């Protein structure tokens, strides 16, 4: 535990400073702000607080070896531990709300390496960089008098920071998922694949549900909040495994590699990277996993996307607090 807390303190201490000497957003600020928005929930994940574990497997496509030397694409089937979740820090979040859904997975390769995926049900992140995102979160802190967010304040912040609009607009026009099994999930950030010849290719990855995309009806969206996502997935698993296709979107020279608030055009080439199967609800098997998206197998590396880099520090702070009962 002492070693873990030392690593966390080093991550927090390494927070960047902007060129004008204004301190940049730090991992601790994110976790503290989440608590101000959603309240203190000791022992819970500070982000994606409401969720449950699943287990399954992943089988990579050998055709991907042309792009990556990773053992992930050996064609072997590897065990997977995952977690479906609601966005935000509320462990009692309404499951018919217009908010992102999350899916995180840890895949254990035969060579001892781990590959993490941490994805959202929106094809873009909520802001272009950590500072813009922290500002949006701070604008969302509930008014102490009413106990509710000031929607005018949030709208004003979005107007001044248009990079925060795309995700909100997507959520407003897209029906919330009818099931965790029936929504696509997006990696949001740019990663690099490297093959055995040393050639790199910038990509973004996504999961597409093989059972199709299905959203809630208008009646279900406006109904009284209820818990149904775990029960629906359990019912689906009673019939057959829930399957997703892993796809890689290839970047071109025109694509922005560092701004996760901007999606790439749909006409970019897509490669089939393999199949992910969910076979069972997982009990507590994901409880002590920190789904850091920067945990990557050989042949796969992270970009310099500042939001992606910040996530490691924020996840570490959250993980340390959770393990110590905070």
HELIX and SHEET records of a PDB file:
HELIX    1   1 UNK A    2  UNK A   13  1                                  12    
HELIX    2   2 UNK A   27  UNK A   38  1                                  12    
HELIX    3   3 UNK A   62  UNK A   66  5                                   5    
HELIX    4   4 UNK A   71  UNK A   73  5                                   3    
HELIX    5   5 UNK A  130  UNK A  139  1                                  10    
HELIX    6   6 UNK A  151  UNK A  160  1                                  10    
HELIX    7   7 UNK A  162  UNK A  164  5                                   3    
HELIX    8   8 UNK A  165  UNK A  173  1                                   9    
HELIX    9   9 UNK A  180  UNK A  182  5                                   3    
HELIX   10  10 UNK A  218  UNK A  222  1                                   5    
HELIX   11  11 UNK A  229  UNK A  239  1                                  11    
HELIX   12  12 UNK A  306  UNK A  323  1                                  18    
SHEET    1   A 8 UNK A 114  UNK A 120  0                                        
SHEET    2   A 8 UNK A 101  UNK A 108 -1                                        
SHEET    3   A 8 UNK A  77  UNK A  86 -1                                        
SHEET    4   A 8 UNK A  51  UNK A  60 -1                                        
SHEET    5   A 8 UNK A 270  UNK A 281 -1                                        
SHEET    6   A 8 UNK A 242  UNK A 250 -1                                        
SHEET    7   A 8 UNK A 200  UNK A 209 -1                                        
SHEET    8   A 8 UNK A 185  UNK A 186 -1                                        
SHEET    1   B 9 UNK A 114  UNK A 120  0                                        
SHEET    2   B 9 UNK A 101  UNK A 108 -1                                        
SHEET    3   B 9 UNK A  77  UNK A  86 -1                                        
SHEET    4   B 9 UNK A  51  UNK A  60 -1                                        
SHEET    5   B 9 UNK A 270  UNK A 281 -1                                        
SHEET    6   B 9 UNK A 242  UNK A 250 -1                                        
SHEET    7   B 9 UNK A 200  UNK A 209 -1                                        
SHEET    8   B 9 UNK A 191  UNK A 194 -1                                        
SHEET    9   B 9 UNK A 300  UNK A 302 -1                                        
END                                                                             
